[in-house]
Amino acid sequence: MVWSPAVALFLQGLVLGFSAAAQPGPFQAYLLAQSIRNGAARTFPVTVVPLVSDPPVIAVVLTALAQVPAGLLRALQILGGAVILWLGAGALRAVRSAGVERDGAVPPGPRGFWRAVMVNVTNPNAWIGWSVVMGPIASSAWRASPLRALAFVAGFYLFLVGGNLLLVLLAGRVSRLGPGFARALGAASGVALVGFGLWQVGRGVAGA
């Protein structure tokens, strides 16, 4: 079967979006902590955070039409790592002091949403991904036809947000196995956030 260019780019976006959603990272750990604390229904709005945090990244990368400067990536690594450490420490404090609470350090509503935006916009992986992989594909497709570029971006975010939704649903179901199990998952997500934060700060300092 011969796919049209727009369909082929849409499928390529699906594959890259699934890969991004399935890759463990600080945003996925944050979603897990949010789901366990607040439940799947209250966490669903956070799954669309990439639609808010990514446009500035895409605009900068496509406007520059070049790779993001190494200095900016190092600054993002250090800043983003500090943010993730702060969130991870808060999650662990909440688990240690009162178990998995509905109004703990990872709050529902606007505060939780904008904290997730902060995690994502300071994540150097998003900048690298759009600079090295998605940006060149979208830019080349746009020159051929805006419809092709839109098809690629639609495919990417369809599976990225869909993967986030699936993670939230699974975490919400697993957390119902009991308070002890939910507390263990909350602690694991906090440890994961701290680990990602330390790793990100370490990479930024080592590259400086």
C-alpha positions, -999 to +999 in steps of 0.1 A: +000+000+000+013+035-009+005+061+017+000+097+008+027+121+022+002+135+047-008+101+060+028+089+061+037+119+082+007+114+105+018+078+111+054+090+117+040+114+143+021+086+159+052+065+163+072+094+178+044+104+201+040+069+214+078+067+219+077+100+239+048+089+260+064+055+268+098+069+277+102+072+315+108+108+326+100+134+352+067+143+336+056+107+337+067+104+373+047+136+381+016+122+364+019+090+385+022+110+417-007+132+408-029+102+398-022+083+431-028+114+452-058+130+436-073+102+415-075+097+377-105+120+371-088+150+387-055+143+370-069+142+334-064+179+328-027+175+335-023+150+306-027+179+281+001+199+296+024+193+265-001+212+244+006+243+266+043+238+273+055+227+239+044+256+217+070+280+231+097+254+226+085+247+190+084+284+182+119+290+195+134+260+177+116+266+143+124+303+144+160+296+150+160+268+124+190+253+143+199+232+173+193+248+207+226+263+220+244+241+245+244+269+271+206+271+271+203+233+275+227+233+305+207+261+321+174+242+315+189+210+329+199+227+362+167+248+365+145+219+356+164+195+379+159+219+408+121+221+401+118+183+399+138+179+431+114+203+448+084+184+436+099+150+446+109+162+481+073+175+486+058+142+474+081+122+498+072+145+527+035+140+521+039+102+520+060+101+551+038+124+572+003+114+563+004+087+535-012+094+502-035+124+507-058+141+483-046+176+492-009+168+495+022+184+479+010+176+444-022+197+443-051+192+419-065+221+399-045+251+384-016+247+408-009+211+398-014+220+362+011+249+361+036+229+381+034+202+354+039+230+328+070+241+347+084+205+347+078+201+310+090+235+297+123+231+316+128+195+304+158+196+280+145+164+263+116+184+247+141+210+234+164+184+221+136+164+205+122+194+186+156+206+177+170+174+164+141+151+154+106+166+153+116+202+143+134+193+111+106+169+101+079+195+107+099+223+090+105+202+059+069+191+058+057+227+061+078+238+031+061+211+010+026+216+024+012+231+057-013+202+057+016+177+059+032+195+088-002+197+106-007+159+100+027+151+116+020+173+146-015+159+151-002+124+150+025+132+175+003+148+201-025+123+196-004+095+209+016+116+233-015+128+251-032+095+247-003+077+263-005+102+292-042+094+296-034+057+297-008+062+324-032+082+345-059+055+341-036+027+350-022+045+380-057+053+392-067+017+390-036+003+407-039+028+436-072+012+444-055-020+456-053-005+491-038+024+510-006+005+517+000-002+480-010+034+470+014+048+496+042+026+482+035+039+447+034+074+460+068+069+476+081+053+444+070+083+423+086+107+448+119+088+447+117+087+409+112+125+408+142+130+431+163+107+410+154+125+378+161+158+394+195+148+407+204+133+373+193+164+354+211+188+377+242+166+376+242+166+338+238+203+337+266+210+361+289+185+344+283+201+311+290+236+324 
